[in-house]
Structures are given as structure tokens and as C-alpha cells.
Amino acid sequence: GENVEQHPSTLSVQEGDSAVIKCTYSDSASNYFPWYKQELGKRPQLIIDIRSNVGEKKDQRIAVTLNKTAKHFSLHITETQPEDSAVYFCAASMGGGGAQKLVFGQGTRLTINP
Amino acid sequence: ETGVTQTPRHLVMGMTNKKSLKCEQHLGHNAMYWYKQSAKKPLELMFVYNFKEQTENNSVPSRFSPECPNSSHLFLHLHTLQPEDSALYLCASSQTSIRQETQYFGPGTRLLVL
């Protein structure tokens, strides 16, 4: 089955700097890659996702890149702000409709230092 | 209330108790999911329901018994749990159409087994 590895497990950056979180996956059939943000005591919320027919997707300060050949994808946050502090999870699934069996990475605890 | 709701939000139970967790989604979705979130572990998919039919049981012990009476409600019945079952149990729902795979999470039930 699918296995998703996420690095680093913790990341601390200065406010205004960029943060990058990387994930690798094992199943070449995976086609859907969402990223979730979970603030302390809150539910995970989708912040961005990408499908295998796209190499990069951007939404304001957040971007995700996908390299299907190497089977890895990354989350990039630019101009970080204190409210970006949270745990971030990557995930992978087959996509293509139907109920999705999402396999999550271990999570990255991002801390933005003022 | 809109979105995905879960009750109770907190639960303490002994190993011989029987309790149930409830999840309700108000998003018109067709798929519902149970996840377990333990400290320092990734989100673990437990069960998947598609149009009320169970499509995935991720090797979950039989002391966890799911029930999905309709596409809007999902239950997780608990009996004779172990202390290591203490965790945050998250429910999620999604559409099943292509490019509508986003899973929306509930706030979770924090379970403590004594």
C-alpha cells in the first residue's frame, strides 16, 4: 500500500522568511495530494491540493510543487506570519472520484518566530 | 450548525464500558471517514463509507464497530477498549465526484481510556 514520508518533523523560521516542507510517496498510482493545516486544538483544514496532471499550484503565499517522476511533493510558504504556526500534514490518494483512502505523512510542526 | 459536527467532544471511559461517538455532516457529501490521531503519529484512516456502504476497514480491532445509517450520519461504537486506544478520533466527509475529493474534518472526540 501507499506510504507517505514527511520532513522535517519540526521547523522553526523567522517571521517573513520562507518555509518548505517535503513529502515523498511510494505508490506511483497516487494522483491526488492535499495539504492540511491543523492549529492547536482545532480540526485539520485543507489549505491547498494538487493533482498529478499539474506540476505546481499557487494560492497567495502558499504553493505546492509535484515531481511525479521522483514521487515527491513540497509545500512552500512565503512571507511567513505568526498565524502560520501550526502542524502541517501532507497526504496522498488515488484521486479520480469515489471515496478517497488518504494516507497522511507524519506531520510538520511549524513555528514562526517574531 | 454547518459543516461536520462530532459528539461528544471529550470522553473518558473505563476498559469495560461501552460508548458511541457520533458524527454528522451537513454538506451533502456521500462519503464519510473515521480517523485516529495519536500523539506523534500520523492521521490513521480507520474506516471508509461510500453511500452508506463500508468500503475500507484498515485492519481495525473489532472493539471498534462503525455504523453508517445514512450518508449524513456516522457512528463509532466502542467496547472493551485499551488504554492505548486513547486518542483524538476525527470524522471526515467528502464528495465522490472527480475533482471533488476534499475531505472536511469534524472537530474530533478526545477519548481517554482508563
Chai-1 contact restraints between the chains, C-beta under 6 A:
chainA,res_idxA,chainB,res_idxB,connection_type,confidence,min_distance_angstrom,max_distance_angstrom,comment,restraint_id
A,Y32,B,E101,contact,1.0,0.0,6.0,A-B,restraint_1
A,R43,B,F105,contact,1.0,0.0,6.0,A-B,restraint_2
A,R43,B,P107,contact,1.0,0.0,6.0,A-B,restraint_3
A,P44,B,F105,contact,1.0,0.0,6.0,A-B,restraint_4
A,L46,B,T102,contact,1.0,0.0,6.0,A-B,restraint_5
A,G97,B,T96,contact,1.0,0.0,6.0,A-B,restraint_6
A,G97,B,S97,contact,1.0,0.0,6.0,A-B,restraint_7
A,G97,B,I98,contact,1.0,0.0,6.0,A-B,restraint_8
A,G98,B,T96,contact,1.0,0.0,6.0,A-B,restraint_9
A,A99,B,A31,contact,1.0,0.0,6.0,A-B,restraint_10
A,A99,B,V48,contact,1.0,0.0,6.0,A-B,restraint_11
A,A99,B,N50,contact,1.0,0.0,6.0,A-B,restraint_12
A,A99,B,T55,contact,1.0,0.0,6.0,A-B,restraint_13
A,Q100,B,E101,contact,1.0,0.0,6.0,A-B,restraint_14
A,K101,B,E56,contact,1.0,0.0,6.0,A-B,restraint_15
A,F104,B,P42,contact,1.0,0.0,6.0,A-B,restraint_16
A,F104,B,L43,contact,1.0,0.0,6.0,A-B,restraint_17
A,Q106,B,P42,contact,1.0,0.0,6.0,A-B,restraint_18
